Amino acid sequence: MTGGGYSQKTLQLEQKSAQKHNRISTLISFFILGLPLFVETALILNYPEANYVTRLYPSCFCIETVLELFAISSLLYVLFVTAYTKIIRIISLFLWLLILYIPASLDLICVRITGTLISNDFMWAIFNTHLRETLLIIQEYFVFILINLAIIVYAFFLKPERRYQNKKYSIYAAILLACSIFGSDFQSFNKIISAFSAHVEDLKDIDRFSQMPTEINGIQTKSKGKQTYVFVIGESVDRKHMGIYGYNRQTTPNFEKIRDEIFVFKDVTTAHVFTSAAVTSMLLLQDNSKKIYSCIQFFKSAGFKTFWFSNQGKIDSFDNSVMRFGKSCDEYAFIHGKNVIYSSENYNLTFEDEQRRLKLWDENLLKYFEKALRDSAEKKLIVLHLKGSHYPIDMRYPPEFAKFSLTQKYHDRTKAHGVCLFDNSILYTDHILNEVVKNLKKSGETSALLYLSDHGHDINDTKECVLIARTWPNGYEVPFVVWVSEKYRKDNAEFINGWNINRKYVTDKTAYSLINLARLSHPSFDLSNSIFSKK
């Protein structure tokens, strides 16, 4: 009996130990599976200024936070306490992944990149990202993604203690699950859905702008004879790293040589921190009745032949928003990648050095630009869309432009190396712009070049910058540089004298500046939106 009693007591102790182990396992499961959601909620609690919803509606803050926590706890309850059949478990996990986990993880990535919780701008960038850029993002966040995958696998195979496996608790769980899904505001999930819907509508609008009749009657012009205007869109350039903006490294030596021929506007800010939204906003303008047009339409209506050459290409099998504008031009070529997308055989150009073309350097655009300059059209608008300083920066320039080496100025060696790569890319962009200007000078006709970047870039090169966040000024303050030919300057002396390089300006009005620079006007379009306007 003593032996039997001892065995029974031992069994009871083992059962208690197992139950304790199961409870601990359940608590750990709750914590791991809810981790991104708890972190997201903590961010909302600690940094309400980063949440667009609470910034606009502070009174809703507590309610939404409570509802989100309720949703997390209820779904985890269903998942671990009552989902004892395989099918319920799979459905619950699917809902958990789709509605809570993935959106919350995107929120955290968005905070890391932009400094704010998920927004329509961020989702727009995701929907406009091609496979190559997606793979680069995966590479950068590989550890984060690996941890997330491990958690998901863990969730599917984990079997914590389930004490309430009966019909009554299953009904309670189903009601609780329905209430949490339909009764609470899943901010991240809703924002993803709404952003996708808005993106689809934006693409429809862009198609509508591109397919509208190009005739805008009543356009007036003050320039005569042959003329060429070039709009160069840079990528991810922080103007504080440009020599012409006072940077301590001479990253713009060619611009310095022609300093008396250029106008450096000092206080220009981008409207968006993602390429697709930023460039799209640059190209649109409204008439006095608020009807929207693209500046490509405007130039076509004024008798210009339009060209678009881009080193930023297609999103896999889909066109992105910027590409749709490019395709509305008379001639175009998108050369990013192995397959060039071109408007006609005239721009199906071959390269003597095919490997150099496949390096995806911006110099590849020059061949298309030179061909467009030789076009017989009397009036031309040429758009060049550079890859500029886009990540990964060390792939943006040939080896001969790796001029800058490590410096002791920066407190962190890794960051200092990143600064060198960034400065090299700007040096290379300065070279590309110089080649464009040299070709324009050869023509001897009325011509002008407008260069600005789509957005800035925070390369995390200061002690104060904790996040790689585009909410910092580095992400918004962009270069805005104008070069004009000698003939243009002579014919438009009074107009140029009215330019104010210190004027504050936002790039979503760029279309008005392009029209104004080309000396075009229309009574229905307010050119006080131009950076060159005296008003």
Buried (B, 14 or more C-beta within 10 A) or exposed (E): EEEEEEEEEEEEEEEEEEEEEBEEBBEEBBEBBBBBBBBBBEBBEEBBEBBBBBEEEEEEBEEBBEBBBBBBBBBBBBBBBBBBEEEBBEBBBEBBBEBBBBBBBBBBBBBBBBBBBBBBBBBBBBBBBBEEBEEBBEEBBEEBBEBBEEBBEEBEEBEBBBEEEEEEBBEBBEEBBEEBBEEBEBBBBEBBEEBBEBBEEBBEBBBEBBEBEBEBEEBEBEBEEBBBBBBBBBBBBBBBBBBBBEBEBBBBBBBEEBEEBBBBBBEBBBBBBBBBBBBBBBBBBBBEEEEEBBBBBBBBBBEBBBBBBBBBBBBEEEBBBBBBBBBBBBBBBBBBBEEBBBBEEEBEBEEEEEEEBEEBBBBBBBBBBBBBBEBEBBBBBBBBBBBBBBBEBBBBBEEEBBBBEEEEEBEEEEBBBBBBBBBBBBBBBBBBBBBBBEBBBEBEBBBBBBBBBBBBBBBBBBEEBEBBBBBBEBBBBBBBBBBBBEBBBEBBEEBBEEBBBEBEBBBBBBBBBBBBBBBBBBEBBBBEBBBBBEE
